[in-house]
Amino acid sequence: MTLTHCCGLLILLFGCSVFSLERANCDDNGHGSRIKSNMEGYDRAEHRASRDKRNVYDPTVEEVLKDLLNEVELLKKQVSLLEMDNANFQNTIATVMKITDKKLIKHSCGCMKSMLKADGVVPCEMTKVITMPSSTVEVVPTPSMPVLMSSAPPTEQVSPVRDSPVDMPIDPSIVAVSYYGYHFFRYRFGNGSFENMNLQRRVTYALTFDPVSERIIWTCYNPPAVYSSNVDGTNLTTLISEVISYGIAVDVNIGVIFLSTVSPRHSVSAMYIDGSGYRVISHVGKYGRPSRIALDTKNEVIYVCFRTRIVKVSYNGSQQTVFIRGSFMTSLTFDNTMGVLYYADRINIYRVMDTTDAKPKSDKIIRFKPKTGSYPCDMSVVGDNMYIGYKFKPSLDVLSVENRTVRTLGTLDGEFVSFCIIY
């Protein structure tokens, strides 16, 4: 082998070694770049997770405790309201029980009965009402009782409990007056005759009687006012002026007078026996002009007669519904002993036995055959007897509801007879 061959072999071996080293370096550089790339990706993912974690709201213990305290305060307020409602309810129950326990009178005088026989009217014995020892009781009126007041609030509440005299009148009679006449007349059941009373008032519309104060109360057109007096006509008092009313009734248990007023406006009004506390209970002008009224004292309902319907109004005026519809309805009365409503039109008298029915059924009692166009304008029931005053007929009649027969008690000095029964 020559020197030339040896030098070429050495150069070839050196070149191969250099090539191998460069290739190894290239392989090392590629693997490192991949590792570096993977590490950088991991760092970015960790950075994003850390950033997302920082964006999530993590409340503190103080904030959580504050929210819980707020919820506790709300629950305390709700419990307080419930306790107040319970206290009001208990107070109402206690008030009702107090009124019930302190009821001093039962007006059994309203149970006065008289029987119409063929030979005349025979009055039954009157039940005496015993006065219990009076005591001062502070009573808050129940929601159903009318709270009567003027524009200024009263200084004290008026109790519905009324003292009653020991002896009630033992001479039942009827006080009657005609619209166009001047004189009041008194018909006594004992002797069956009319007596002229010491009262002269023109254009009287309606009368009623309060057995506790023993006073007759009536409405007048000229001058427009509501008056009261003793049964014999003495101690005349003007209860209220500038009020025109076609119907009047008194609830003797609470001492309240109810009126169907046409002036100053068409309404149902009320006041106390002494004329105080006058106020409007319910406006009824949409039904027309109100005329006669009758009271259901047990259910505290006022029946108001209009020309084409009878309307029920609650004592406090919160409820007002049409009860019966008809044609030319003229008068009505309510029997509180039996819970029966009677009403009349120009030619018939009807009876409603169930006044709680939403669709009441009327039973015709009698049909009149008036020759002069007269019709009932005032009615009142005592026992089986219904007493009737007429318009265009100057007489006072009594109708036996059971036998459906009519008898004339007497005649007056004018037409449009109004009356009240003294018992």
KEKELUM-119454 format. One record per residue (C-alpha): residue number from 0; residue in three letters; chain; x, y, z. Coordinates in Angstrom, 1 decimal, decimal comma. Layout:
<rs>
R  num  residu  chaine    east   north      up
R  NUM     ALA       A       X       Y       Z
...
</rs>
This chain:
<rs>
R  num  residu  chaine    east   north      up
R    0     MET       A     0,0     0,0     0,0
R    1     THR       A     1,4     3,2    -1,0
R    2     LEU       A     1,5     6,4     1,0
R    3     THR       A    -1,1     7,9    -1,2
R    4     HIS       A    -3,6     5,2    -0,4
R    5     CYS       A    -3,0     5,5     3,4
R    6     CYS       A    -3,6     9,3     3,3
R    7     GLY       A    -6,9     8,8     1,4
R    8     LEU       A    -8,0     6,2     3,8
R    9     LEU       A    -7,4     8,5     6,8
R   10     ILE       A    -9,2    11,4     5,1
R   11     LEU       A   -12,2     9,2     4,5
R   12     LEU       A   -12,4     8,0     8,1
R   13     PHE       A   -12,2    11,6     9,4
R   14     GLY       A   -15,0    12,7     7,1
R   15     CYS       A   -17,3     9,9     8,3
R   16     SER       A   -16,7    10,8    11,9
R   17     VAL       A   -17,5    14,4    11,4
R   18     PHE       A   -20,8    13,5     9,6
R   19     SER       A   -21,8    11,2    12,4
R   20     LEU       A   -21,2    13,9    15,0
R   21     GLU       A   -23,2    16,5    13,1
R   22     ARG       A   -26,1    14,1    12,7
R   23     ALA       A   -26,1    13,3    16,4
R   24     ASN       A   -26,1    17,0    17,2
R   25     CYS       A   -29,1    17,5    14,9
R   26     ASP       A   -31,0    14,7    16,6
R   27     ASP       A   -30,3    16,1    20,1
R   28     ASN       A   -31,4    19,6    19,0
R   29     GLY       A   -34,8    18,3    17,7
R   30     HIS       A   -35,7    16,3    20,8
R   31     GLY       A   -34,8    19,3    23,0
R   32     SER       A   -37,0    21,6    21,0
R   33     ARG       A   -40,0    19,2    21,4
R   34     ILE       A   -39,5    19,0    25,2
R   35     LYS       A   -39,2    22,8    25,4
R   36     SER       A   -42,4    23,1    23,4
R   37     ASN       A   -44,2    20,7    25,7
R   38     MET       A   -43,0    22,6    28,8
R   39     GLU       A   -44,2    25,9    27,4
R   40     GLY       A   -47,7    24,4    26,6
R   41     TYR       A   -47,9    23,1    30,2
R   42     ASP       A   -47,0    26,5    31,6
R   43     ARG       A   -49,7    28,2    29,5
R   44     ALA       A   -52,4    25,7    30,7
R   45     GLU       A   -51,4    26,2    34,3
R   46     HIS       A   -51,5    30,0    33,7
R   47     ARG       A   -55,1    29,8    32,3
R   48     ALA       A   -56,3    27,6    35,2
R   49     SER       A   -54,8    30,0    37,7
R   50     ARG       A   -56,5    32,9    35,9
R   51     ASP       A   -59,9    31,2    35,9
R   52     LYS       A   -59,5    30,4    39,6
R   53     ARG       A   -58,9    34,0    40,3
R   54     ASN       A   -62,1    35,1    38,5
R   55     VAL       A   -64,4    32,8    40,7
R   56     TYR       A   -66,1    34,8    43,7
R   57     ASP       A   -65,3    33,2    47,0
R   58     PRO       A   -67,4    34,9    49,8
R   59     THR       A   -65,9    35,4    53,2
R   60     VAL       A   -67,2    34,0    56,5
R   61     GLU       A   -68,3    37,5    57,5
R   62     GLU       A   -70,4    37,9    54,4
R   63     VAL       A   -72,1    34,5    54,8
R   64     LEU       A   -72,9    35,4    58,5
R   65     LYS       A   -74,3    38,8    57,5
R   66     ASP       A   -76,7    37,1    55,0
R   67     LEU       A   -77,8    34,6    57,6
R   68     LEU       A   -78,5    37,4    60,1
R   69     ASN       A   -80,6    39,2    57,4
R   70     GLU       A   -82,7    36,1    56,9
R   71     VAL       A   -83,2    35,7    60,7
R   72     GLU       A   -84,5    39,3    60,9
R   73     LEU       A   -87,0    38,7    58,1
R   74     LEU       A   -88,2    35,6    59,9
R   75     LYS       A   -88,6    37,6    63,1
R   76     LYS       A   -90,7    40,1    61,3
R   77     GLN       A   -93,0    37,4    59,9
R   78     VAL       A   -93,3    35,8    63,4
R   79     SER       A   -94,2    39,3    64,8
R   80     LEU       A   -96,9    39,8    62,3
R   81     LEU       A   -98,4    36,4    63,0
R   82     GLU       A   -98,4    37,1    66,7
R   83     MET       A  -100,2    40,4    66,1
R   84     ASP       A  -102,8    38,7    64,0
R   85     ASN       A  -103,3    36,1    66,7
R   86     ALA       A  -103,6    38,8    69,4
R   87     ASN       A  -106,2    40,7    67,3
R   88     PHE       A  -108,1    37,5    66,9
R   89     GLN       A  -108,0    36,7    70,6
R   90     ASN       A  -109,1    40,3    71,4
R   91     THR       A  -112,0    40,0    69,0
R   92     ILE       A  -113,1    36,7    70,7
R   93     ALA       A  -112,8    38,3    74,2
R   94     THR       A  -114,9    41,3    73,0
R   95     VAL       A  -117,6    39,2    71,6
R   96     MET       A  -117,7    37,1    74,8
R   97     LYS       A  -117,8    40,3    76,9
R   98     ILE       A  -120,7    41,7    74,9
R   99     THR       A  -122,6    38,4    75,2
R  100     ASP       A  -122,0    38,1    79,0
R  101     LYS       A  -123,0    41,7    79,6
R  102     LYS       A  -126,2    41,6    77,6
R  103     LEU       A  -128,6    43,1    80,1
R  104     ILE       A  -131,8    42,9    78,3
R  105     LYS       A  -133,8    40,6    76,1
R  106     HIS       A  -136,6    42,5    74,5
R  107     SER       A  -139,2    39,9    75,0
R  108     CYS       A  -141,6    42,8    74,7
R  109     GLY       A  -141,2    42,3    70,9
R  110     CYS       A  -143,0    39,0    71,4
R  111     MET       A  -146,3    40,8    72,1
R  112     LYS       A  -149,1    38,9    70,4
R  113     SER       A  -152,7    39,7    69,7
R  114     MET       A  -155,3    37,4    68,2
R  115     LEU       A  -157,9    38,6    65,9
R  116     LYS       A  -161,2    36,9    66,7
R  117     ALA       A  -164,6    37,4    65,1
R  118     ASP       A  -165,8    39,7    67,8
R  119     GLY       A  -162,7    41,9    68,1
R  120     VAL       A  -159,0    42,1    68,8
R  121     VAL       A  -157,9    40,5    72,1
R  122     PRO       A  -154,5    41,5    73,3
R  123     CYS       A  -152,3    39,0    75,2
R  124     GLU       A  -150,5    39,8    78,4
R  125     MET       A  -147,3    41,6    78,1
R  126     THR       A  -144,0    40,2    79,4
R  127     LYS       A  -142,2    42,4    81,8
R  128     VAL       A  -138,5    43,1    81,3
R  129     ILE       A  -136,4    43,1    84,4
R  130     THR       A  -133,6    45,6    84,6
R  131     MET       A  -130,3    44,0    85,7
R  132     PRO       A  -127,9    46,0    87,9
R  133     SER       A  -126,0    48,4    85,6
R  134     SER       A  -122,2    48,4    85,4
R  135     THR       A  -119,7    50,4    83,4
R  136     VAL       A  -118,4    48,1    80,6
R  137     GLU       A  -116,1    49,3    77,9
R  138     VAL       A  -117,2    47,6    74,8
R  139     VAL       A  -115,7    47,9    71,4
R  140     PRO       A  -118,3    47,6    68,6
R  141     THR       A  -118,1    44,5    66,5
R  142     PRO       A  -117,5    44,9    62,7
R  143     SER       A  -121,2    44,1    62,0
R  144     MET       A  -122,4    46,8    64,3
R  145     PRO       A  -122,7    50,2    62,7
R  146     VAL       A  -120,2    52,6    64,2
R  147     LEU       A  -122,1    55,8    64,0
R  148     MET       A  -120,2    59,0    64,2
R  149     SER       A  -120,1    62,5    62,9
R  150     SER       A  -117,2    64,0    60,9
R  151     ALA       A  -115,3    64,3    64,1
R  152     PRO       A  -114,4    61,0    65,9
R  153     PRO       A  -116,3    60,4    69,1
R  154     THR       A  -114,5    60,8    72,5
R  155     GLU       A  -115,8    57,4    73,6
R  156     GLN       A  -117,3    54,3    72,2
R  157     VAL       A  -121,0    53,8    72,7
R  158     SER       A  -122,0    50,4    74,0
R  159     PRO       A  -124,8    48,5    72,2
R  160     VAL       A  -126,2    47,3    75,5
R  161     ARG       A  -129,2    49,4    76,6
R  162     ASP       A  -130,8    49,7    79,9
R  163     SER       A  -134,5    48,8    79,9
R  164     PRO       A  -137,3    50,1    82,2
R  165     VAL       A  -138,7    47,6    84,7
R  166     ASP       A  -142,3    48,0    83,5
R  167     MET       A  -143,2    48,1    79,8
R  168     PRO       A  -146,5    49,6    78,6
R  169     ILE       A  -149,3    47,1    79,4
R  170     ASP       A  -151,7    48,8    77,1
R  171     PRO       A  -150,7    47,8    73,5
R  172     SER       A  -152,0    50,1    70,9
R  173     ILE       A  -151,4    51,6    67,5
R  174     VAL       A  -150,3    55,2    66,8
R  175     ALA       A  -151,4    56,2    63,3
R  176     VAL       A  -151,4    59,3    61,2
R  177     SER       A  -152,3    60,2    57,6
R  178     TYR       A  -150,1    62,0    55,2
R  179     TYR       A  -152,6    64,8    54,5
R  180     GLY       A  -154,0    64,9    58,0
R  181     TYR       A  -152,9    67,0    60,9
R  182     HIS       A  -153,6    64,7    63,9
R  183     PHE       A  -152,1    61,6    65,3
R  184     PHE       A  -154,5    59,0    66,4
R  185     ARG       A  -154,1    56,2    68,9
R  186     TYR       A  -156,0    52,9    68,5
R  187     ARG       A  -156,3    51,0    71,8
R  188     PHE       A  -156,8    47,2    71,5
R  189     GLY       A  -158,7    47,1    74,8
R  190     ASN       A  -161,7    49,3    73,8
R  191     GLY       A  -161,2    49,1    70,0
R  192     SER       A  -161,5    52,9    69,4
R  193     PHE       A  -159,3    55,7    68,0
R  194     GLU       A  -158,3    58,6    70,2
R  195     ASN       A  -157,0    61,9    69,1
R  196     MET       A  -153,5    62,6    70,4
R  197     ASN       A  -151,9    65,8    71,4
R  198     LEU       A  -149,8    65,9    68,3
R  199     GLN       A  -150,3    67,9    65,1
R  200     ARG       A  -147,8    67,5    62,3
R  201     ARG       A  -148,5    67,7    58,6
R  202     VAL       A  -147,1    65,5    55,9
R  203     THR       A  -145,8    62,6    58,0
R  204     TYR       A  -144,2    59,8    56,1
R  205     ALA       A  -143,2    57,0    58,5
R  206     LEU       A  -143,4    56,1    62,2
R  207     THR       A  -141,7    53,7    64,5
R  208     PHE       A  -141,6    53,0    68,3
R  209     ASP       A  -138,7    52,4    70,7
R  210     PRO       A  -140,0    50,3    73,7
R  211     VAL       A  -136,9    51,0    75,8
R  212     SER       A  -137,1    54,8    75,7
R  213     GLU       A  -140,9    54,5    75,3
R  214     ARG       A  -140,9    57,1    72,5
R  215     ILE       A  -142,5    57,2    69,1
R  216     ILE       A  -140,2    58,4    66,3
R  217     TRP       A  -141,4    59,7    62,9
R  218     THR       A  -140,2    61,4    59,7
R  219     CYS       A  -141,8    64,6    58,4
R  220     TYR       A  -141,7    66,4    55,0
R  221     ASN       A  -142,8    69,9    56,1
R  222     PRO       A  -140,5    70,9    57,6
R  223     PRO       A  -138,1    68,1    56,7
R  224     ALA       A  -136,9    66,5    59,9
R  225     VAL       A  -137,1    63,5    62,2
R  226     TYR       A  -139,0    63,9    65,5
R  227     SER       A  -139,6    61,9    68,6
R  228     SER       A  -142,0    62,3    71,6
R  229     ASN       A  -143,5    60,4    74,4
R  230     VAL       A  -146,4    58,1    73,6
R  231     ASP       A  -148,9    60,7    74,8
R  232     GLY       A  -147,4    63,3    72,5
R  233     THR       A  -145,5    65,2    75,2
R  234     ASN       A  -141,8    66,1    75,3
R  235     LEU       A  -141,5    66,7    71,5
R  236     THR       A  -137,9    66,6    70,3
R  237     THR       A  -136,3    67,3    66,9
R  238     LEU       A  -133,7    64,6    66,4
R  239     ILE       A  -132,3    65,9    63,1
R  240     SER       A  -133,3    68,5    60,6
R  241     GLU       A  -133,1    68,8    56,8
R  242     VAL       A  -133,6    65,1    56,2
R  243     ILE       A  -136,5    63,7    54,2
R  244     SER       A  -137,1    60,0    54,8
R  245     TYR       A  -139,8    57,6    53,6
R  246     GLY       A  -138,9    54,7    55,8
R  247     ILE       A  -137,8    54,4    59,4
R  248     ALA       A  -137,1    51,5    61,8
R  249     VAL       A  -135,3    51,0    65,1
R  250     ASP       A  -133,2    48,1    66,4
R  251     VAL       A  -134,1    48,2    70,1
R  252     ASN       A  -131,2    45,9    71,0
R  253     ILE       A  -128,5    48,5    70,1
R  254     GLY       A  -130,5    51,7    70,2
R  255     VAL       A  -130,0    52,7    66,5
R  256     ILE       A  -132,5    54,3    64,2
R  257     PHE       A  -132,3    53,4    60,5
R  258     LEU       A  -133,6    55,6    57,7
R  259     SER       A  -134,2    55,4    54,0
R  260     THR       A  -133,4    59,0    53,0
R  261     VAL       A  -134,3    60,8    49,8
R  262     SER       A  -132,8    64,1    50,8
R  263     PRO       A  -130,1    65,3    50,8
R  264     ARG       A  -129,4    62,1    48,7
R  265     HIS       A  -130,9    58,6    48,1
R  266     SER       A  -129,2    56,5    50,8
R  267     VAL       A  -129,6    54,3    53,9
R  268     SER       A  -128,6    56,2    57,0
R  269     ALA       A  -128,5    55,6    60,7
R  270     MET       A  -128,3    57,5    64,0
R  271     TYR       A  -128,7    56,8    67,7
R  272     ILE       A  -132,0    57,1    69,5
R  273     ASP       A  -131,1    60,6    70,8
R  274     GLY       A  -130,4    61,8    67,2
R  275     SER       A  -126,6    61,8    67,6
R  276     GLY       A  -124,0    60,1    65,3
R  277     TYR       A  -126,0    60,5    62,1
R  278     ARG       A  -124,1    59,1    59,1
R  279     VAL       A  -124,8    57,5    55,7
R  280     ILE       A  -124,4    53,7    55,7
R  281     SER       A  -124,9    53,0    52,0
R  282     HIS       A  -125,7    55,0    48,8
R  283     VAL       A  -128,6    53,4    46,9
R  284     GLY       A  -129,5    56,0    44,3
R  285     LYS       A  -128,8    53,6    41,4
R  286     TYR       A  -131,9    51,7    42,3
R  287     GLY       A  -134,2    54,7    42,4
R  288     ARG       A  -136,0    56,3    45,3
R  289     PRO       A  -136,0    54,3    48,5
R  290     SER       A  -139,2    54,0    50,5
R  291     ARG       A  -140,1    51,7    53,3
R  292     ILE       A  -137,5    49,7    55,2
R  293     ALA       A  -137,6    46,7    57,5
R  294     LEU       A  -134,9    45,2    59,9
R  295     ASP       A  -133,7    41,6    60,3
R  296     THR       A  -132,1    42,3    63,7
R  297     LYS       A  -130,8    38,7    64,1
R  298     ASN       A  -128,7    38,8    60,9
R  299     GLU       A  -128,3    42,6    61,0
R  300     VAL       A  -129,8    43,2    57,6
R  301     ILE       A  -131,8    46,2    56,3
R  302     TYR       A  -134,5    45,5    53,6
R  303     VAL       A  -135,1    48,5    51,5
R  304     CYS       A  -138,2    48,8    49,2
R  305     PHE       A  -137,9    50,4    45,8
R  306     ARG       A  -140,5    50,5    43,1
R  307     THR       A  -139,1    47,5    41,1
R  308     ARG       A  -137,0    45,6    43,7
R  309     ILE       A  -136,1    45,0    47,3
R  310     VAL       A  -132,5    45,5    48,3
R  311     LYS       A  -130,6    43,9    51,2
R  312     VAL       A  -128,1    46,2    52,9
R  313     SER       A  -125,9    45,1    55,9
R  314     TYR       A  -125,8    47,2    59,0
R  315     ASN       A  -122,3    48,4    58,3
R  316     GLY       A  -123,0    49,0    54,6
R  317     SER       A  -120,4    46,6    53,4
R  318     GLN       A  -122,9    44,4    51,5
R  319     GLN       A  -125,6    45,5    49,1
R  320     THR       A  -127,5    43,0    47,0
R  321     VAL       A  -130,8    42,9    45,1
R  322     PHE       A  -133,0    40,4    46,9
R  323     ILE       A  -136,3    40,4    45,0
R  324     ARG       A  -137,4    42,0    41,8
R  325     GLY       A  -141,0    43,0    41,1
R  326     SER       A  -143,4    45,6    39,7
R  327     PHE       A  -144,6    48,7    41,6
R  328     MET       A  -143,6    47,4    45,1
R  329     THR       A  -145,1    49,6    47,8
R  330     SER       A  -144,2    48,4    51,3
R  331     LEU       A  -142,6    45,6    53,4
R  332     THR       A  -142,2    44,4    56,9
R  333     PHE       A  -140,1    41,7    58,6
R  334     ASP       A  -141,2    39,2    61,3
R  335     ASN       A  -138,2    38,8    63,5
R  336     THR       A  -139,8    36,1    65,6
R  337     MET       A  -140,3    33,8    62,5
R  338     GLY       A  -137,6    35,2    60,3
R  339     VAL       A  -140,2    35,9    57,5
R  340     LEU       A  -140,3    38,9    55,1
R  341     TYR       A  -143,6    40,3    53,8
R  342     TYR       A  -143,9    42,8    51,0
R  343     ALA       A  -146,7    44,3    48,9
R  344     ASP       A  -147,3    45,7    45,5
R  345     ARG       A  -150,4    47,4    44,2
R  346     ILE       A  -152,7    44,4    44,4
R  347     ASN       A  -150,9    41,6    46,3
R  348     ILE       A  -149,2    40,8    49,6
R  349     TYR       A  -146,4    38,2    49,4
R  350     ARG       A  -144,4    36,2    51,9
R  351     VAL       A  -140,8    35,0    51,8
R  352     MET       A  -140,2    32,2    54,2
R  353     ASP       A  -136,5    31,6    53,6
R  354     THR       A  -134,6    34,9    53,4
R  355     THR       A  -131,2    33,2    53,3
R  356     ASP       A  -131,9    31,7    49,9
R  357     ALA       A  -130,0    33,3    47,0
R  358     LYS       A  -133,1    32,8    44,9
R  359     PRO       A  -136,0    33,5    47,3
R  360     LYS       A  -139,4    32,1    46,6
R  361     SER       A  -142,5    34,3    47,2
R  362     ASP       A  -145,8    33,0    48,4
R  363     LYS       A  -148,9    35,1    47,6
R  364     ILE       A  -151,0    35,6    50,8
R  365     ILE       A  -153,8    37,7    49,5
R  366     ARG       A  -154,9    39,6    46,4
R  367     PHE       A  -156,7    42,9    46,9
R  368     LYS       A  -159,6    44,2    44,7
R  369     PRO       A  -159,3    47,9    45,3
R  370     LYS       A  -162,1    50,0    43,9
R  371     THR       A  -160,4    53,4    44,4
R  372     GLY       A  -156,9    52,4    43,3
R  373     SER       A  -155,7    52,1    46,9
R  374     TYR       A  -152,8    49,9    47,9
R  375     PRO       A  -150,8    49,1    51,0
R  376     CYS       A  -148,2    51,8    51,9
R  377     ASP       A  -147,3    50,6    55,5
R  378     MET       A  -147,3    47,2    57,1
R  379     SER       A  -146,4    45,6    60,4
R  380     VAL       A  -146,6    42,0    61,7
R  381     VAL       A  -147,4    40,9    65,2
R  382     GLY       A  -148,0    37,2    65,7
R  383     ASP       A  -150,5    36,0    63,1
R  384     ASN       A  -151,8    39,5    62,4
R  385     MET       A  -150,6    42,0    59,8
R  386     TYR       A  -151,6    45,6    60,2
R  387     ILE       A  -151,9    47,6    57,0
R  388     GLY       A  -152,1    51,3    56,2
R  389     TYR       A  -153,1    52,4    52,7
R  390     LYS       A  -152,6    55,1    50,2
R  391     PHE       A  -155,9    56,5    48,7
R  392     LYS       A  -157,8    54,8    51,5
R  393     PRO       A  -158,2    56,5    55,0
R  394     SER       A  -158,4    53,3    57,0
R  395     LEU       A  -156,3    51,0    59,1
R  396     ASP       A  -156,9    47,2    58,5
R  397     VAL       A  -155,7    44,0    60,1
R  398     LEU       A  -155,0    40,9    58,0
R  399     SER       A  -155,0    37,4    59,5
R  400     VAL       A  -152,1    35,7    57,8
R  401     GLU       A  -153,4    32,2    58,6
R  402     ASN       A  -157,0    32,7    57,6
R  403     ARG       A  -156,2    35,4    55,0
R  404     THR       A  -159,1    37,6    56,0
R  405     VAL       A  -159,1    41,4    56,4
R  406     ARG       A  -160,9    43,5    59,0
R  407     THR       A  -161,0    47,3    59,2
R  408     LEU       A  -160,0    48,7    62,6
R  409     GLY       A  -161,0    52,3    61,9
R  410     THR       A  -160,8    55,3    59,7
R  411     LEU       A  -158,6    58,4    59,8
R  412     ASP       A  -158,9    62,0    58,6
R  413     GLY       A  -156,9    61,5    55,5
R  414     GLU       A  -155,2    59,2    53,0
R  415     PHE       A  -151,7    57,6    53,0
R  416     VAL       A  -151,9    56,1    56,5
R  417     SER       A  -148,7    55,4    58,4
R  418     PHE       A  -148,5    53,9    61,8
R  419     CYS       A  -146,5    52,1    64,5
R  420     ILE       A  -147,4    49,6    67,1
R  421     ILE       A  -147,0    50,5    70,7
R  422     TYR       A  -146,1    47,4    72,8
</rs>
